[in-house]
Amino acid sequence: MGKIDTVRTMLNDKTEETSMEVHESNYRGWKAMPFIIGNETFEKLGALGTLANLLIYLTTVFNMKSITAATIVNVFNGTTNFGTLVGAYLCDTYFGRYNTLAFSTVMSFLGLLAIDLTAAVSKLHPPHCAKDSPICQGPTPGQLAFLMAAFGLMIIGAGGVRPCNLAFGADQFNPKTESGKRGINSFFNWYFFTFTFAQMISLTLIVYVQSNVSWAIGLAIPAILMLIACLVFFMGSKIYVKVKATGSPMTSVAQVIAVSIKKRRLKPVDQPWLTLFNHIPLNSINVKLPYTNQFRFLDKAAIKTDEDETNLDGSPRDPWKLCSMQQVEEVKCLMRVLPIWISAVIFYIAIVQQHTYAVFQAVQSDRRLGNSEFQIPAASYTVFLMLSLSIFIPVYDRILVPFMQRLTGKEGGITILQRIGIGILLSVITMIVSAVIEERRRTIALNKPTLGIAARRGDISSMSSLWLIIQLAIAGLAEAFGSIGLVEFYYKQFPENMRSIAGSLFFCGMAGASYVSSLLITIVHKTTEGSANGNWLSEDLNKGRLDYYYYMIAVIGAFNFAYFLVCANWFKYKGGEDGSAHTIEITTQSKQSEKVSA
């Protein structure tokens, strides 16, 4: 038997070399990027061009009350972000990333087209309110149903596009070559660059057309851009690497947990890396993982007893009674990521404030440019955060990374967790700077308000709103390190057959931060409402203490940074010593020819 096994190993090694040569020729790398990044850019321009002004659209065209419109938008955004989990599951389990993206992009286009029709066709929206009439006619059930159907199409589209497009782009690079690994790292940077670029265009040009020219034309532009995204995506179909779905990845996770519970009374084995049952299916696309000594209670799922039987190919006869060490290690990968994800949720709380309360700061600051009467719209200040991110990404990718590579000898210059840690630290600095600027704005407003500028919330501070650029620029740098690092971290640390789910985890973190931020606002509002110093979050910022609220988030962020350092020190990267490299092992010809096609 020993000689047979030796011969079999030699044959597998030989076929592995052959398959690698065929497989490597399928990777087109940056040749496929014009189609993927082009699709990503136009898709984001289309989707964000509609979502950026959705609240105003519902209140002005559909005559909804502010609270009703805000509720619909919040539910829509939350459902869209958490819907990525469903889309990722269906992608990894049944359809694969290419098919999911193809279907979802078309659904997004149909959703945007339907929303544009609600503006262009008079029968699909309520009549305009009369100027002198305080009562406006709301939407009919039919009009509301058509609008909700359009939202449903957009949710379906976003649920498939958001978790899959990043992983699909990274699939185009060969992770076994140095150029391929560099390409993956650069792709994450350029992905965020296009995302931020699309946001800036949407918040300026498209929003301007919608608000000042025509809603029908302004909503037609995103629909046309989404149509272009569809065409660009399908143009590259022949050169894409298309990783096929391998069945439900969560079934294996459930099996490991269930079997480890069933076998919890078994004694741990000596030298588990040698004695645990280990079988890797020929059609698996996952990396062969070495044994790790974390979460050792899961090891019992791979202890083979006299009652456990195997098939002729070595696989367990009943996978709900015996799991492989490979399966156990994949579950350990997931469990190691979760503490980092919790830290990411807290990290995003600081970023959320720059999209909400920073706008209120701008409202009560002097937004005039020089001596002119022109005022920068308060909502447009978020562009400075995105501008900071967009400018820094090329500098980081082309200048800082090569410099740090020479300095540290690591592929990305620094590890992924180091990059995330810098982002978290910058988020703390962002909140401290925001508090200092708000304290200055409030003091000037109380002592030297600006005359001649009316404000519904309270007096306008004579402090120039351009001071807010400082905190927004630092927040942009925090995202450049933290957000991009997190996306790369999820992608590389999840099992290969769960990368779409890894992509959805990023959006779930953003949704979680929004919910936690809302909870904090509610708690602070109710706690400080009757205090001696007054409500921190008063409608009139001059009567409140927003700076105290910012300092509170900075303290939470500091604790989060300490928590992250503990988690990062404890963390073990998947199959390697650090997160600067990502190596994928290919075991058999079957593994590649059956699961990867181009």
N, C-alpha and C positions, 0 to 999 in steps of 0.2 A: 504493500500500500504506500510505503514511503516513496518508492521510485515513481509510482503512478502520480502521486501528488507533486513530485518534483517536475516531472514532465509537463503536468497540467499547468504548473506555475510558469514554466518556461514558455509554453504556448500562449498563455494569457499575457505575459510580458511582451511577446512578439506582436500579438494582435493589438496590444495597447499602443505600441509604437506606430503601427500602421494607421490605427484610428486617429491618433493625434495628428498625423500628417494631413489626413483628409479633413479632419475637423478644423485644424488651424487655418486652412485655406478658406474656410467659410466666414471667418471673422473679417469684416470690412472696416471696423473701427470708425475713424473719423469720416470715411466716405459715406457712411450711413447717417452721420450727424446732421447734414443740411436738412434731411427729411424729418428726422426726429425732433431736432431743436426748432425747425421751422414749424412743425405741427404744434409743438409745445407753446411757441410764442403766439401763434395765431389763435390757438385754443384759449390761452390765458387772456389775450386781448379781447376775445369775444365774450368769455364768461365774466371776467372782471369788469368789462365795459358795461355790462348790464347790471351786475350786482352792486357796483360802486354807488349807483344813484337809485337803487330800488326803493329805498324808504321814501324818497321824494316823489317817485313815480306813483306809489300806492296812495299817497296823501293828496296829490294834486290831480292825477288823472282818474283814479278809482274812488276819489273822495272819501277815503277811509280816515277814521280818527287816528291820531298819532299813536295811541296806545295799541290799537288794533294792528296798525301797520308794523309797529315795532315788534309786536308779538309774532306776527307772521314771518318777519325777516329773521328773528332769533330762532324760531322753530325751523325755518328753512336752512339757515346756516348750520345749526346743530345737527339736523338730520343729514345734511350733505356731508359733514365731517365724519359722523359716526357711520354713515352709509358706506364709507370707504372700506370698513371691515367686511361688510357683506360682499362688496365688489371684489375685494382681495381674496376672500374665501372661494368665491365662484371661479375666479381666475386661476388660482393655484390648484383647485380641485378638478375643474371640468374643462375650461375653455382655453387656458393658456393666455399669455400676455398679449400676443398679437391679435387674436380673435376678440379678446375683451376690449382692447383699445379701438379696434375697427368698429365694433358695435357701439361702444360708448361715445365715440366721437360723433357718429351719426346721430345718436340720441340727443347729444348736446346741441347739435345744429337744429334739429327739429324743435327742441325746447325754446331756443332763442328765436327761431322763426315764429313760433306760436306767440311768444311774448310781444314780438314786433307787431303781429297782427292785432293784438289787443289795443295797440295804439293807433294803427293805421285804419282799422275798420271801425267805424263809429258805433255799430251795433254790438261790438264786443267790449265797450266800456261805457260808463254812465255819462250823461250829458254834463257839459262843463257848468260849474256853479256860476250863478248870476252874481255880478259884482256887489249889488246892493242887498242880496238875499243872504241871511245868516244860515239858512237851511240848504243843504246840498243833497241831491239824490244819490244814494249809495248804489253799489253794483247789484244787479239782479242775480238770482241763484244760477242762471245759465252763464252769465258773464263771469261770476266767481268760479264756477266749475271749470270753465275754459282756462282761466288763469291758473287754477290749481293743477290742471292737467299739464300746462306748460312747465310749472315748477316741478312736477313729478318727472317729466322728461329730463329736465336739467339735473335733478337729483340722481337719476339713473346714470346719466352721462358722467357726472362728476364722480359718482361712486366707483366707476370703472376706470376713468382716466387718471385721477389723482394718485391712487396707489400703484398703478401699473406703468405709467410713462417713465418714471425714474428708473425702475428696475429694468424695463425694456431697453432703455438707452444704454445702461451699463452692460446688458447682455451682448452688445455689439462688439465689445472688446475682449480679447483673449486674456484671461486672468493668469495664464501660465507664463506669459512673456513680460519682460520689463516695460516694453512700450505699451502693452495692454493694461498693465497695472497703473502706469502713469496716466493713460487715457481715462481710466475709470475715475481716478482722483480729480482730474481736470474737468471731467464731465459733470461731477457734482457741483463744482464751482460755477461752471457756465450755465447749468440748469437754473441756479438761483439768480444768475445775472439776467437771463431771459425772463424769469418770473417777475423780478423786480422791475425790469424795463417795461413789461406789460402793465404792471400796476401803475407806474408813473404816467404812461400814455392814457390809461383808462381814467385816472383821477383828474386829468387835465383836459385833453382834447375831446375825448368822447363825452365826458360829463358836460363840458361846455356846450357841445352841439345839442345834447339832450335838453339842457336847461334853457338855452337861449335861442336855439334855431327851431328844432322840431323834435318831438318825442318819436314820431314815426321814423324820421331819418336817423336820429340818434340811436335808436334800437335796431335799425336795419344794418348799421355799420357793424355791430358785434355779430349779427347773423351772417353777414357776408364774410367777415373774418373767419368765422367758424367753418363756413363752407370751404374757404381756402385751406384751412387746417386739414379738413377731410381729404381734399385733393392732394395736398403735399404728402400726407401720411401714406396714401395708397400708391403714390408715384414710386416710393422706395420699397415696395413689397418684395420685389425680386431679390434684393440684396440683404434683407434683414436676416439675422439669426433668430430663429423662432423656437424658443424652449417650450416644449409641450407640457401640458399638465400631467401630473403623476398620481392623481387621486387625492383624497382628502388628507392633508398633512396633519390636521388636528386629530384624526383617528389614532395616529401613532402616539400622539401626546397623551390622549385619553387612556390608551392601552398601558403606557408606562406608569401612569398614576394609579390606575386600577390594580395592575399586577403588583406594584410595590406595596399597596395597602393589603392585598391578599397575602403577600409573603412577608409581612412586617415582623413576624415572629422568628423568621430564619436568622441564624447567626451570620454576621459579616464574614466574607471569605478572605483568606490571605492572598496577597498579590492579585488583586481583582483585575488588573490589566492583562493577566495571563489566564485566570480561571473563570472569568465571567463569560457567559455565552455570547458569542459575537458572530452574527451573520449579516452580510450586506447584500441585498438583492442586486441582480445583474442590471436591472433597469433603473437603479437609483442614480439621481443626479447630485446627491449630496456629497460633501467633502467627507472623507474617512477621518474621523476625529480620534485623537488619542484620549486615553483615560485621564480624568481629573478627579481630585479627591474632595471636591465640593459637593454638597447635597448627597452625601453617601447613602442616605436612606433610600434613594431611588435605585441604588445598585442592586437591591434585592429583587427587582423586577427581572434582572438578567442572570439570576442564580438558577442554574438548571438542576432540577431534582429528578428522582427516579420516576416520578409521575409525568414528567414533561417529555413529549415525543416530538420527533422532527421528521420532516419529509425527506425524500431522496436528494433534493437539492440543498439540504441543510437548513431550510427554513423551519420555524416552529409550526407544528401541526395546528395548534390553537394559539394564535397571537394574543389572546386575552388571558393566557396562563404563563406565557414565557415571552420576554422581549430580549432584544439584542443590546449589547453594550453601546452600539452605535445609536440606537433609539434613545437610550438613557442619556447619552451625552448631548444629543440634540435637545432634549427637554431641559437639560442643565443650561444650555445656551440661552434658552428662553427665560429661565428663572434668573439668570445673571443679568439680563437686560432690564428686567422690571424695576429694580431699584434706581437705575439710571433714568428710566422713563419718569419715575416719580419726581426726581430732581429736575427733569426737563419741564414738567408741568409748572413747578414753582418758578423756574427761570422765565417762562413765557409771561408770567403775571406782570413783570416789569415792562415787557414789551407792549402788553395790552394797554397799559396806562398811556403810552405815547400815542395810541390810536383813539383815546377817549378824552381823558382829562387834559392832555396837552392841547387838544382842540379848544377846550373851555378856557385854558390859560390864554390862548391866542385871541379868543373872543374879547377878553377883558384886558388886552394889551393894545398898544398903538400899532396898528397894522399898516399905517400909511408908509409909502415909499418916499423918503425925503420930504420935500415940501409940497408934493403933489397930493391931490385928494383921492388918488387911487388906493384902495385897500386890498391887500392880499386876502383872498377867502380863507377863513379859519381852517376849513377842512383840508385845504391844499397844503398845509404845513407838514402833513405826513410824508409828502413827497421828499422832504429833506432827509428823512430816515432812509428812504429807498435810494435816494441819490448817493448817500454815504455808502450804502451797501454796494451799489453798482460800481462806484469808483474804486472801492477797495478790493473787490474780487479780482479784477485783472491784475492789480498791483500784487496781491497776495499770490496769485497763481503763477505769474511770470517773473516776479522779482524775489519776493520773500521766500517762497518754497525752494527755489534753486539755492538761495543763499543758506537757508537752514539745512538743506540736504548736505551741502559741503561742510557745514558746521557740526552736524550731529551724525551724519552718515546714514540717516534713516530715509526711507523712500519718500515720505511726505514731509520731511523736515522735523515734524513733531508727531506724536501719536494722536490718534483720534480723540482719546479722552483728555489729553492735554489741550487740544483745540477747544473742546467743549468747556473745559474748566476755565479757559481764558474768557470765553463768552459769558459764562455765569458770573465771573468776577466783574466783567465790564457792565453787566446788567445791574449789579449792586452800585457801581460808580454812577451809572445812569440815574438811578433813583436819588442818590445823594446830590448830584448836580441839579436834578430837577427840583429838589426841595429848596436848594439855595436860590435858584432862579425864581421860584415861586415866592419865597420869602421876600426877595427884593421887589418883585412885581407888586405884591400886596402892600408893602410898606410905602412904595411910591404912590400907589393908588389912594391910600388913606391920607397921604400928606400933599400929593401933587397930582390930582386927577387931570386927565386931558379934557379940555373944554371943546365943545363943538362937535363931539362924537357921541351919538346916543347909543345906549346899550340897554337891552331889555333886562339883563341879569343884574347889572350894577354899574358903578362908575368904572370908566376905562382908565387904566394906569397909563401914565405918560412914558413908561418904559417901552422901548421898541420891542416889538414881537420877534425881531431878528435874534434876540438873545436865546430864544427857544431852539434855534438851530443847533446850539451846543449840545443840549441834552438829546436832541433827535439824531445828531451825527454819531454820538457815542452809542446810542441804541442801535444804529445801523451797523456799527462795528461789532456790537455784541451779537447781532444776528449773523453777521458774516462768519464769526467764529463758532457761535453756539448752534445756530440752526443748521448750517451746512454740515458741521461736525456730527450733529445728531442724525441727519439723514444718511450720511455715510456710515455712521456707527450701526444704525438699524440694518442697513443693507448688508453689511459685511458680517455682522454677528448672528443674524438669523440663519437657520438652515436654508439651503438653496431653494428648496421647494416651497418656502414660505416667504419669499422676498416681497411679494405683493402685499402680504399681511404686514411685513415690516414697513413698507411704504405707508400703509394706512395708520400705523402707530404714530407717525409724525403728526398727522392731522388730528388724531384723537388727543394727542398731547396739547395741541392748540385749543381744541374744544374744551378740554379739561381745565386749561388755564382761564378760559373765558368764564366758565361756570364758577371756578374758585374766586375769580376776581369779583364776580357779581355777588357771591356770598360775603366776601370781605366788605364790599361797599354797604351791603345791608346791615352787617354787624356793626360797622363803624358808625353808620348813620343812626341806628337805634341806640347805640351805647353813648354817643356823644351829644345826642339831640338835647338832653336836659342838663348837660354839664355846665360848669361855671364859665368855661372858655367858649361855649357855644358849639354848634354842630360843625365838625371838621369839614363836612362835605355839603355845605350850604349851597343853595342855588346861586347866590351871590358869593363868588370866591373871596371877595374882600371881607365878608363877614365870617367866613369859615377859616379853617386852617388846613388847607390842602398840603402844605409843606409837612405838617405832622403826619399826614397819611402817607406821603412819599417816604418819610423817614422810617415809618413802620414797615413798609414794604422792603426798604433797604435792609432793615434788621432781619426780616424774614429771609431775604436773599443771602445775607451773611451766614445765617444758620444753615441755609440750603447749600452754600458753598462748602462749609465744613462737612456737612453730610455727604456731599459729592466726593470730597477728597477721601473720605473713609471708604465709600463705595468703589472709587477708582483704584485705590490701593489694594482692595480685596479682589477686584475684578480680574479674571483670566480671559485673555482673548481667545477666540475660537481657533484652535489648531496652530497657534503661534505664540511668540513671546510678547509681541506688541501689536498695535493696530496700524503700523506703518506699511504693512504688506498684507496681501490677501492671496493665498495659494490654494488652488483647486486641484485635487488629485483625480485622475481619470483611471479607472480600474480595468475596464474591458471595452472591447470594440462595441459590444451590444449596448453598453451604457451610453455611448455617444450616438451611434447610428439610429437607435430607437428613440432617443429623447431630444436630439438636436437636429434640426434641418434648416437649410437656408434657402 
